[in-house]
Amino acid sequence: MSDKINIKLEKSNTMRAAFFYEFSKAPEEDSWKKAYVWAEKKGLLKKYKETRIFGKNIYPTENPEPHGYGFYVTITPDIKFESNIIVRLIPGGLYAVVRCEGFEQMGLAWPMLWDWVKNSEYEYIGETKEEYGYELGLEEHINWYATLVEKSENNYIFNLMIQLWEK
């Protein structure tokens, strides 16, 4: 990734999603296992062109470690869910978005995206304190079906997203 970053501003509608989280030594993998089992049972993996997958780190304290991870699987109003499934809304609004390929590029892109927001005419909407901890930006898994379900690709593609105040 170069020193320049290609930021796009995108407006998003509010999305309804099932939320699966885990605090463990491998929270990304463990929370995905939960999301996968549920989504497969609901037939959402077969609707891969309609289903969107987002993730985010969760911090139980104001410190960067330990951290957990949560996966969002978008759902339509007709999806029935069990009482133990957490349903959340992914807020609509204006987002600063950068696309990156692979975990290494993601590690470089997040700080650059935060710097861009800090130096832009926009303002970060702020971290949220949810029931499991502090949550920051979103990571949309663009090629989730090929990487997480089929495992036919190992190069993950992400849209990193930070919600902004509209001025």
Secondary structure, 3 states (H helix, E strand, C coil): CCCCCCCEEEEECCEEEEEEEECCCCHHHHHHHHHHHHHHHCCCCCCCCCCCEEEEEEECCCCCCCCEEEEEEECCCCCCCCCCCEEEEECCEEEEEEEEEHHHHHHHHHHHHHHHHHHCCCEECCCEEECCEEECCEEEECCHHHHHHCCCCCCCEEEEEEEEECC
